[in-house]
């Protein structure tokens, strides 16, 4: 296949523009300057957000790229084909409709949407603990790409369907075709069919694949994004209800409380209790939802006492929570998936109060640095530890829920919970 034919086989004008720009070694900013356009315009065209580039814009870009002869004709024809395709193609397939609002994930949505639409990542896995909100995050990203960029979305619930839809290879590839499409494999904890993904990527040039899993599978060319719980407030905000209400975990808990207890207001008297609840639950969205579901019969102060003084399993009431499972079971399952070496390291780290750096983790473990840091990476991907803000580099802490299961800290009685 010659160069022109290869370019003709790409997914559209945006991809062709990116290839031409990178071939001559220009950044988006430099190309924008040469073409007297904004860098945002270049970014939007390359990502597919601009579906109908104006003829004058295409001419300015061709001049800036110094395209002549057949190369210029191919470039201009790609822009015309995209406009024609936009006018005639069927409506893109919409993602499932989310059943609840998303709170506190604005940054994660932006990063993930840009990874797929702007930076061109074709295979991304969002990994994290059960209850951390992977599915809800991906639903929001899919909705944004569908509405803003007119991407089709094919959603497969791997937990329910066992990826049955993936077995129909030919029909799936035909339904995707060459249009920009997001294929979501939600709950792919049993792994994915790598040869099938390779085949789909070859046959469907506009395809992006987004996977959610509690444990990421090693996939060639794939990117793994660990999803941490929402930020929990520090003790310094306990007596500032206004600032406290802006913290992600508190925002989410309050949104649940206000739905179940209309008119609920966070006052100065109850603010420290709400902050402590969010810290005890590590800002884990599933845990916050479960605690809020008990708020119709228990006050925040009673809920905190229940968490602090006794073995609270974080199960939902008999009715409510839309089928939400026991968060304690999710933590226990994550611990069960660890190797003996990873479990030993986690228990050592859980015995250390506060947060710690990677170098300190190596010292606590007594293991070779490479071995310890590799295990630390797996613990982060599984969601049992999280990074915390620090001035002197990256630091980490073990989730409070995880400490209880490890039998360390202030709740050793939960070490026997299965």
N, C-alpha and C positions, 0 to 999 in steps of 0.2 A: 504494500500500500504506500503510495507516494504521499508527500506532505499535504497536498491539496485534498486528496481523498481522506486522509486522516482527519483534517479539520472539518470536512463535510460530515463526518460521522459523529461529531461532538453533539452535546445536548442543546445547543442553541447559540444565539448571538452573544449572550453574556459569557458563556464558556469560551467562545472563540475570541472575544475581546481579551479575556484574562490570558489566554494562551499567547496571543500576539504581543500583549504588553510584556509578559515575562520573557518571551523570546528575545526581545530587544533590550531587556534589562532595565525596564522602567518601573518605578513604584507607582502606586495609584496617585500619590500626590504629584509626582513629576509629570505623569501623563495628563493629569487635570490641568496643571500649569501650562503645558504645551498646547493643549486643546482649548484653553480659556474656558474650562468648565469647573465645576466644584468637585472636590474629592468625593463628596457624598453622592454626586451623580454617577461617578465612575463606580463607586462601591455598589450602588443600587442596581446599575446595569449588570455588573458581574454576578451579583447574587440572584438576579432574576426578579427583583422587586419592581424594576421598570420593565414592563412587558412591551411597550411600544416606543422605541427610541425615535425621535424626530429625524427627518432626513438631513436637516442641517447639522444635528448633533453627530450623526454617523459620518458626515463629510468631514467635520472638524477632527473626529477621532482618526479617520483614515489618513488625513494630512499629518496629524501628530505622530502617527505610527509609520509614516513615510511609505504607505502602501501604494503600489503601482501595478498596472497590468492585471493579470489574472488574480493575484492575491487581493487586489482592491475589489474586483468584481465579486469574488467569493464573500468577502467581508460585507459588502453592501447587500448582496443577495440574502445572507443570513439574517440581516435585520428585517428585510422585507418578508422573509418566510415566517419569522417569529410574529410579526404583526398580523399576517394572514392567518397563521395558526391560532392566534389569540381570538380572532374574529369568528373562526369556524369550529373550533374544537368544543367538545361537550363540557358541561360544567364539571369541575374537579370534585372528586369524592371528599365529603366532609368527615372529620374525625368524630368519635362519640362525643356526646354532650356531657360535660362535667356536672355532677349533682351538687356541688358545693363550691363556695368561693375559695380562691387561693390567696393566702395571706403570708406576707413576709418573704416571698421568693422572687422579688422583682429582679434582683441581680442575677440569680441563677437562670431565670427565663431568658434574660438578655444574652448571657454568655452562651447558653446552649443553642438558642436560635441563630446567633451569629456564627457559631462553629459550623452549623449545617449550611446556612444560606450565604454567608459572607466569606468564610474561610474555606469552604468547600470540603469539609470533612464528610466522608461518605459512610462511615461506620463508627458509631458512638455508643458506649454502654454507660448508663447511669446506675451506679452500684450503691448499696447502702442497706442498713438494718431494716427489717420489717417495721412498718409504721413511720418511716422517716418521710414519706410523701413522694416516692419516686413516680408512681403512676399519675398523681395529680399534677406534678411538675411537667411531665411529658405531655399530658393532655393540654396544658396551657401552651406549650411550645408548638404542638401540632395545630392548635386553634389559630395561633398567630401566623404560622406559615401558610395555613389555608386561606385566611382572610386577607393577609397583607400581600402574599406572593402568589396566591391562587395555586398552591400545591395540592395535589390529591393526597389523601391520607388513607393508607390501608392499615387497619388496626387488628392485630391478632392477640387474643388473650391466651397465652401459652398455658396458663394454669388450668383453664377450662377446656380448651380445644386440643391440648397437647400438640399444638402447631399443625392441626390437621390440614389447615388451608395451605401450608407450605408443601404438602405432598403433591398438590396439583401444580407442578412446576410450569408446564406449558401455559396453562390458563392464567396463572399469576403473572408470568412474564408478559403475556399478551395484554392483560388488563392494565398493566403499568405502562408498557410501550416506551416511548421516548419522552413523555411529559415529565416535568418535575414532580417527583412523588416521594413521600415519606412513608416508609414501611416501619411500623412499630411492632416489636415483639415484646409484649408486656409480661413480666413474670417468667422470663426464660431461665429459671433456676436449674432446669435439667440440661441446659446447653442448647446450642443451635447447630443447624446443619451447615457447616462451613462450605462444603462443595456447592450446596445450593446457593448460598450467598454469593459465592464467586461467579456462578452461572448467571444469577440475576444482575450482578454488577456489569457483567460483559454485555448482556442483552438489553439492559435498561440504562442508558447513559445518564438519565436524569434522576436516578434512584439514590436516595439516602436512607440508611437504616439506623433506627434508634432502638436500643435494647434496654430494658430494665431487668435487673437481677440482684439478688442478695449477695451472690458471689460472682464476680465477673469471670467470663471465660476468656482465655487467651486467644485472640483472633488476629490474624495477620492484617496489619494496616489499621487496626482499630484503636480508638481512643477510649480510655476509661476515666469517667468523672465520678469520684466519690461524692455522694450527697450527704452532707453533715446535717444534724438537727438544726433547728432554728437557734439563733443567738439567744442565750439566757442572760438576764440582767445580773450585774454585779451588786454586791451589798451596798455600794455607794449610792445606788438609786432607790433604795428601799423606801425612803421618806419623800420622794419626789414623784407623785402620781402622774404628772404631766410627762416628764421624761421617761418614766417607766412604761407608759402606754405606747411609746414609740419603738420599744424593743420587740423584735420579731416574735419571740415566744409569748410575750405578754399580749401582743396584738392578737395572736391566734386564740389564746385562752379566753380573752375578753370577748372575741367574736362569738365563741361557743356559749359563753355564759349569758350574753345578751340575747341570744336566740332562745335559750331555755328559761331565762329569767328576765323578761322584757323590762326595760327601765333600769337594769343594773348599772351602777356607776362605781368607778374605782375611786374611793376616797382615801384620805391620808391614813385613816385608822386601819384599813384593810390592805393597803398597798404592800407593806412588808410581808404579809401572809401570801399574797398573790405572787410576789417576787420569789419567795422561798419555794412555793409550789413549782414554779417554772424551773428553778435550779435543781430541785429534787428530781424532776423528770427530764432534765438535760435539754429542755426545749424540743423533745421528740414529739412531732405533731400527733402521732397516733396516741401517745400517752396523754397528751393534753386534752385530746378529744374524749378519751375515756374518763378522765377525772371530771371534766365538765359534765359528762352524762350523769354523774352522781350528784351534781349540784342542786338538783330538784329536791333532794332529801337531806343533803349535808351542806353546811356552810364551808367556804374556803378554809376557815380556821379548823373545822372538824376534819376536813379532807387532809390538811397538812398533818394533823395529829395522827390520823390513820396511816399516813405514809411514814411518819417518823417513829411511831411507837409500836407498830406491829407489822406482821407480814402481809402487806397489801399486794395482791397478785395482779392488779391492773386489768381485771376482767370487766367487761361491760355489764350493765344491768341486764336483766332478762329481756327487756324490751328496749329498743333504741340502738343508736350507734350504727345502724344500717349494716349489721353483720360484722362489725369490727371485731377482730380477734383479740385474744389476750396478749398484751404487749410483753408481759413476762415470758410467755411461751416463745415469742419471737427472739428475745434475748437469749433464752436457754438454747434455742435451735442454733443460733449463731455461735454460741460457745461449743456446741456439740460438733460443729463443722471444723473446729480448729484442730490442728495437729497437736501432739503432746508438747512439742517444743514451743509452739505459739501459745498454748494454754499456760505453760509454765512462765513464759515471759509476761503474759497478761497478769497473772497473779502477783508476780514480783512488782510490776508497775502499779497495780491496784493498791498495793501496800504502801506506796509512796504518797504522802499527802500533797495536794496542790498539783501544779503542772511541772513538766520537765522537758528537756530538750532531747534530741536524738543522741547526742553525746552522753548525756546523763543516763539514758536508757541503756546504752552499751555498758556503762559502768555498773548499773544495777544488775544487769543480766549476767555479767561475767563471761560473755560469749565473744567470739571474734566480731569485729564491727560489721563486716559484710553480712554475716549470718543474722545478727541482731536487727540490722536496719531492714533486711529483707522481710523478716517476721513483722517488724513494725509497719512496713508498707501493707502487708496483708491484714493486719489488725485495723488499719485505717480504712482500707477498702471494705472490710466487713462491717464497719460502723461502730465497733466496740470502743474505739478511742476517737478523739476528735482534736483538731488543731484549735488553738486559742490565740487571741491577739497578743503580740509580744513586741517589744521594742528591739530586742536583741536577736531576732531571727524566729524560726518556726519552733513553737512549743506545743505540747500535747497534754491531754488529760484523759483518764479513763472515765467512761460514763458512770454516773452514780448508780444507775440501774444495774450496770455490769458489776460494780463493786459489791453489790448485795449478793449477786449470784456467786461471786468468787469467794464469799465468806470473809471479806476483809472490811476495814473501815468501821463504821458505826452500826452496820446491820448484818452481823455474822449469822443471825438466825435464818436468813434466807438462803444460806449455802446449800440447804437440802431441797430447795424447790426444784422440781424437774420441769 
